Amino acid sequence: MKNASDTRRYSAEELKALRARERSRTDWARVDAMTEADLDAAIAADPDWKDIPRDWHKDAVPVTPGAKRLVSLRLDPDVLDFFRSQGKGYQTRMNAVLRAYMRAARTRGGKTS
């Protein structure tokens, strides 16, 4: 599993800008020209897909995260400075840390001392 620090989030505008600067290594003209048969052949030739059944997605259900709640939270300055120093997405990382703590506490039976 990737580290949270490996995760990158881009807005639609940022993705358009990256694509305009040609930072993408994808040959979009080739992708756009592919037929369903081409896609099926590419998937069949991909060793990462060899153990995945063709109908793996038939029972898939889209999952969207619930809306987040806006809260006012008092934090020690050094804690806030640390997360902010990590750059864009620091609030998402703070949420991930709190979620990890919550899961660990639930595993222990809810005891948080």
Contacts in CASP RR format, 6 or more apart in sequence:
PFRMAT RR
TARGET T0000
AUTHOR 0000-0000-0000
METHOD contacts of the structure
MODEL  1
MKNASDTRRYSAEELKALRARERSRTDWARVDAMTEADLDAAIAADPDWK
DIPRDWHKDAVPVTPGAKRLVSLRLDPDVLDFFRSQGKGYQTRMNAVLRA
YMRAARTRGGKTS
4 93 0 8 1.000
4 96 0 8 1.000
5 86 0 8 1.000
9 88 0 8 1.000
9 89 0 8 1.000
9 92 0 8 1.000
10 18 0 8 1.000
18 24 0 8 1.000
19 28 0 8 1.000
34 42 0 8 1.000
43 49 0 8 1.000
68 95 0 8 1.000
83 90 0 8 1.000
83 91 0 8 1.000
83 93 0 8 1.000
83 94 0 8 1.000
84 90 0 8 1.000
86 93 0 8 1.000
105 111 0 8 1.000
105 112 0 8 1.000
END
